[in-house]
Amino acid sequence: MTRKELKKEAISLRKRGYTYSYISKELSVSKSTLSDWLHNIPFNPNKYTIKKILKARLSSGVYKYKTKIVSLKKAELQAKKDISDFSKRDLEMLGLGIYIGEGGKTNGITRIINSDPRVIKLMIKWLKVSFGVDRKQIKIRLYIYPDNQEDECIKYWSKQTKISTTQFFKSTIDRRTDKKVSKKGKLPFGTAHISVKSFGNKNHGVFLHRLIMARINRIL
């Protein structure tokens, strides 16, 4: 087949909805040459091409998923090796790190805010181990939205933290009308704000907050 005939056939195949890869394989013509010949030819993929594209995307998706699973497993095993034990010192430093990002910095009030119950439970343990704060001294206020059920949220956080519902303040409800629709339902149990009540223990009042901030300042 002459070059002129090849070009004519390539144009015909392209108009019928075939990809450069298919045409290149059928006619033994490089893709760079096809690009020169066919760049002005409209491309409307036919059923065969669409099926191939979907199959390729599916294969790519499966491969990416398997790769992700292998990577996650590798990371999990590495993390298990890296953190084989967890000391009191580790807990103290981790708690201070979390407080830097999620803790109250003003008014002398020791307060931690988070929507992840694992973080809240860890910080309750941190307060106990590092400062001797009893669970009965912990108060919780939930920050919820109109689409949250307050009673259910309180029950959930009480179960997660093992803090009695009697130690919950009245919840704060965000009634802003400009809340993004995409964010609705993202926090089904709201955000927990835990704070410490001294009940007469001078070490667990304003001084506790000052001590935490002093340790943070020492680190920073």
C-alpha positions in Angstrom: 0.0 0.0 0.0 1.4 3.4 -1.0 1.8 6.3 1.4 -1.1 8.0 -0.2 -3.3 4.9 0.1 -2.2 4.5 3.8 -3.2 8.1 4.5 -6.5 7.6 2.8 -7.2 4.4 4.8 -6.1 6.1 8.0 -8.5 9.0 7.5 -11.3 6.5 6.8 -10.6 4.6 10.0 -10.4 7.8 12.0 -13.7 9.0 10.7 -15.2 5.6 11.7 -14.2 6.2 15.3 -10.9 4.3 15.8 -8.0 5.5 18.0 -4.5 6.3 16.9 -3.3 3.1 18.7 -5.7 1.0 16.7 -4.9 2.6 13.4 -1.2 2.5 14.0 -1.4 -1.2 14.7 -3.6 -1.9 11.7 -1.6 0.1 9.2 1.9 -0.1 10.7 2.1 3.6 10.7 3.7 5.6 13.6 1.4 7.7 15.8 3.5 10.8 15.1 2.7 10.3 11.4 -1.0 9.8 12.2 -1.0 12.9 14.2 0.2 14.8 11.2 -2.4 13.2 8.9 -5.4 13.2 11.2 -5.2 16.2 13.5 -8.0 18.0 11.6 -10.3 14.9 11.5 -13.2 15.0 14.0 -13.0 12.0 16.4 -16.3 10.3 17.5 -15.4 7.0 19.1 -17.4 4.0 17.9 -18.7 1.1 20.1 -15.5 -0.9 19.7 -13.4 2.1 20.8 -15.6 3.0 23.7 -15.6 -0.6 24.9 -11.8 -0.7 24.7 -11.5 2.6 26.6 -13.8 1.4 29.4 -12.0 -1.9 29.6 -8.6 0.0 29.9 -10.0 2.3 32.6 -11.4 -0.6 34.5 -8.1 -2.5 34.3 -6.3 0.7 35.4 -8.7 1.1 38.3 -8.3 -2.5 39.5 -4.5 -2.1 39.3 -4.5 1.2 41.2 -6.8 -0.4 43.9 -4.5 -3.4 44.3 -1.4 -1.2 44.4 -3.2 0.9 47.1 -4.0 -2.2 49.2 -0.4 -3.4 49.0 0.9 0.1 50.0 -1.5 0.4 52.9 -0.4 -3.1 54.2 3.2 -2.1 53.9 2.6 1.1 55.8 0.8 -0.8 58.5 3.6 -3.3 59.0 6.2 -0.5 59.0 4.2 1.4 61.6 3.9 -1.7 63.7 7.7 -2.1 63.5 8.4 1.6 64.2 6.0 1.9 67.1 6.4 -1.4 68.9 5.6 0.1 72.3 4.2 3.3 73.7 5.6 4.8 76.9 4.2 7.4 79.3 6.7 9.8 77.8 5.4 9.1 74.3 1.8 9.8 75.5 2.8 13.0 77.2 4.6 14.3 74.1 1.8 13.2 71.7 -0.8 14.8 73.9 1.1 18.1 73.9 1.4 17.9 70.1 -2.4 17.4 69.8 -3.0 20.2 72.2 -0.9 22.6 70.1 -3.4 22.1 67.3 -6.7 21.3 69.0 -6.4 22.8 72.5 -7.6 26.0 74.0 -4.9 28.6 74.4 -6.7 31.5 76.2 -8.8 32.3 79.3 -6.9 29.7 81.4 -9.3 26.9 80.4 -8.0 23.5 79.6 -10.1 22.5 76.6 -9.6 20.0 73.6 -11.8 20.0 70.5 -12.1 17.2 68.0 -14.6 15.2 66.0 -12.6 11.9 66.2 -13.6 9.9 69.3 -10.1 8.2 69.2 -8.4 11.6 69.7 -10.8 12.6 72.4 -10.3 9.3 74.3 -6.6 9.6 73.9 -6.6 13.1 75.3 -8.8 12.0 78.3 -6.1 9.3 79.0 -3.4 12.0 78.6 -5.0 14.2 81.1 -5.2 11.3 83.6 -1.7 9.9 83.1 0.2 13.2 82.7 -1.7 15.4 85.1 -3.8 13.2 87.3 -7.2 14.5 86.1 -10.0 12.1 87.0 -12.6 11.2 84.5 -15.3 12.7 86.8 -13.6 16.1 86.2 -14.2 16.0 82.5 -17.1 18.0 81.1 -18.2 17.8 77.5 -20.1 20.2 75.2 -21.1 19.1 71.8 -21.0 21.3 68.8 -23.7 20.0 66.4 -25.8 21.0 63.4 -29.6 21.1 63.0 -29.4 17.8 61.0 -27.9 16.1 64.1 -30.0 14.5 66.7 -28.8 15.9 70.0 -29.9 13.0 72.2 -28.2 10.5 69.9 -25.0 12.5 69.7 -24.8 12.7 73.5 -25.4 8.9 73.9 -22.7 8.3 71.2 -20.1 10.4 72.9 -20.9 9.1 76.3 -20.5 5.6 75.1 -17.2 6.4 73.3 -15.6 8.3 76.2 -17.2 6.5 79.1 -18.2 9.9 80.5 -21.7 10.0 82.1 -24.4 12.0 80.3 -24.7 14.1 83.5 -21.3 15.5 82.7 -22.5 17.0 79.4 -23.3 20.7 79.0 -26.2 21.8 76.8 -25.0 21.4 73.2 -24.2 24.3 70.9 -26.2 24.1 67.6 -24.8 25.8 64.5 -27.8 27.3 62.8 -25.9 29.1 60.1 -28.0 29.2 56.9 -24.9 29.4 54.7 -23.6 26.0 55.6 -22.4 24.1 52.5 -24.8 21.4 51.4 -21.7 19.2 50.7 -20.8 19.2 54.4 -24.2 18.0 55.6 -24.0 14.6 57.2 -20.2 14.7 57.3 -20.2 14.9 61.2 -23.2 12.7 62.2 -22.3 13.1 65.9 -20.9 16.6 65.9 -17.7 17.8 67.5 -16.8 17.2 71.1 -15.3 20.0 73.3 -13.9 18.5 76.5 -12.8 20.7 79.4 -11.5 20.1 82.9 -13.2 21.2 86.1 -10.9 21.6 89.1 -13.5 20.9 91.8 -11.2 22.8 94.2 -8.0 21.1 93.2 -5.6 24.0 92.5 -3.4 21.9 90.3 -6.4 21.3 87.9 -7.6 24.8 87.6 -5.9 27.7 85.9 -2.5 26.3 86.9 -3.2 23.1 84.7 -3.7 25.3 81.7 -0.6 27.3 82.5 1.5 24.1 83.0 0.3 22.7 79.6 1.2 26.0 77.8 4.5 26.2 79.6 5.4 22.7 78.4 4.3 23.6 74.9 6.4 26.7 75.0 9.4 24.7 76.3 9.1 22.4 73.3 8.6 25.0 70.7 
